[in-house]
Amino acid sequence: MATNPLTIFNQNFGIAERLLQVYQLANGLRPSELPSSLKQALCGFWGEPENAHIKYAVNDRVAILSRSAARFPDAHMEEGGLDFLLRQAVIMACTSLETFFWDVVCANALTLIRLRRSKAAQELKNLTLTLTLEEYVALEKYNDPEQRFNKILLKNFERKTLYDLKSIDQIANILAVRNFWDQVEKTCGEPASNLRRLIGDLIARRNLIAHRADRPTDGGAGGGGEVDGHGLRPITFSWTHMRVQATKTLVSAAAVILTDSVNRLEQQHGANLDSSIIKGG
């Protein structure tokens, strides 16, 4: 049995949440002098000599003790040393979002192809324009037109990356959802304009992280040319957390909206079949 797209999203999204949790725990760790009584106890527990070097790092939430062979990197205790966790959370949140919409399309491809509703028809036709000659040749082995179009649909979205919000709108159109963002606002109660802004920020930042290692673009576009101590665009927990959570809000609402739309499409398909049987009879 295929796994529900929302279930897969929650599994993937959990990684982004854990990255943020680790950042919250470890951010601000600084080297400190290990109390002699604690060092003696640790050396006895680990079977180390009393003069063993033990690294001790602490903040107001957690303390880390490590042997010399497995030291907590000094770079992580520098200002911004754990910001890579925030950037990974941005990437993981976007990947979770992409995977959700990809899985929804995969799960309902045949229903979409069989119906070819006017709202979705043009979007579906446009997908065939993105295939290479080799892919067209490979698809010729499928004699069933529905099966061939199914492969075209999946081939297209196999390569899809959410470079901007238009990709989400395209998928909503393919799934015959009208006024997608208005429906999202009604479902989750969050202003659509705010969700679009937050998700747009997240996708744009993911693109910068993936393609420029999050270094400022020439002229400071998108970041005013500001850099942190590592030469990267500044990033904060609050900025990241707000946009990562917006992803979950969007997908939770989209799951309801897209499921309702697909159910209507399937009911229409069933009604069309019944009508054909009656006419044929």
Order of alpha helices (4+ residues) and beta strands (2+ residues): alpha-beta-alpha-beta-beta-alpha-alpha-alpha-alpha-alpha-alpha-alpha-alpha-alpha
